[in-house]
Amino acid sequence: MRFMIIVKATADTEAGVMPGEPLLTAMAQYHEQLATAGVLVDGSGLQASSKGWRIRYAGDRRSFVDGPFAETRELTAGYTIIQVKSREEAISWSMRYPNPAGEGRETEIEVRQFFELEDFACGEAIDRFREIGESQRAISGML
């Protein structure tokens, strides 16, 4: 089971304010624990929305919308992806996540479970996704 721990953006993250040494240390220690336990898949911070964009869909049309975006509470500042055996294990790891706003400050993280191919009914499209995954694993093994 894979889960994404989502860190919400703040006015500071959108302004490009980098985290201080205490938070970076706490995050490094947490991610080292995840890696040692064999559950870390990926984790990273994201640049401010001013360096991003959105693609809007309206029927068959697509339009490009350049950042920044005003509603910081709807933005993501970073993430950690874990692969664990149960929802309970994911809850346990997420409860240990360092406060991304800094100790003593109010904030929240969001945790969402990924869909796995096994969650979908069998079909040609799902078979294609399996083949893509197998190809990607083979390529990664060569690197």
Secondary structure, 3 states (H helix, E strand, C coil): CEEEEEEECCHHHHCCCCCCHHHHHHHHHHHHHHHHHCCEEEEEECCCHHHCEEEEEECCEEEEEECCCCCHHHCEEEEEEEECCCHHHHHHHHHCCCCCCCCCCCCCEEEEECCCHHHCCCCHHHHHHHHHHHHHHHHHHHC
